[in-house]
Every structure is written in C-alpha cells, then in structure tokens.
Amino acid sequence: RIQILFEPMTTTQAGDSGDEGLHSRMANRTSRKECWQKRDLFYKCMDENNSEDICRGEKTAYYEVCPMSWVKHFNKIRMQEKYKKGIEKYKASGGKVNMETLRDEGNLTSKTNKTSI
C-alpha cells in the first residue's frame, strides 16, 4: 500500500513565490524533462550566439515551461560555472588573458558591456 506523505501545493498555499501550482505542473516526469530540454536549448543558443536577441524564442520557451524558482536556480548555477571557467582560463594563461575575450565569452561583465546568461 502506498501512502502519500505530502499533498500537492495549491495556488493559495504557493503564495507569492511565483511558482503557483509548482507541484501540480512539475509533478510528472514529462514536464520536468521538457523544462530541462528548453533550458538546454536556450543555453546552447547563448553559447553559440552570446545574444539574447538572437535567442529570444528559446528564452521565452524556457521561461514559460519552467517554474521561476527553477529558472533562477539554473541561471545562478550557469553563471557560477562560467565565472569559474573564466578564472581557470586566466590562471592557466599565467594572468595573460585578453579581458575582451573573456567578456565576449560571457565569463565577465562590465558596466559598458553587460553580458547575460
């Protein structure tokens, strides 16, 4: 016999988290898989083009399919990984990395050339 330990969260229980109905929307494997696929397509587009204008369709699909808390988490992890790679590249070159190259690759940001996810 299977016992359910947690009830799915209702919209009123979700409050202002931005993830109303999270459990009902993401409860099945298909929905999670679709979210991960849309995320991966958006990130691939950004890796290839480094432009949210070019990747607008992929970004919209990603943000529509995934709960906002997941989007924030995925984006935070991605930026941490990109920063870490930039630092490793800098150290491996003995501190002689072209800062414009790093910025163009999305590993660093500046006030004049803000690169996003």
Sequence and secondary structure as in RCSB ss.txt:
>XXXX:A:sequence
RIQILFEPMTTTQAGDSGDEGLHSRMANRTSRKECWQKRDLFYKCMDENNSEDICRGEKTAYYEVCPMSWVKHFN
KIRMQEKYKKGIEKYKASGGKVNMETLRDEGNLTSKTNKTSI
>XXXX:A:secstr
     S    HHHHTTSS TTHHHHHSSHHHHHHHHHHHHHHHHHHHHH  TTTTHHHHHHHHHHS HHHHHHHH
HHHHHHHHHHHHHHHHHTTS   HHHHHHTTS   SSS    
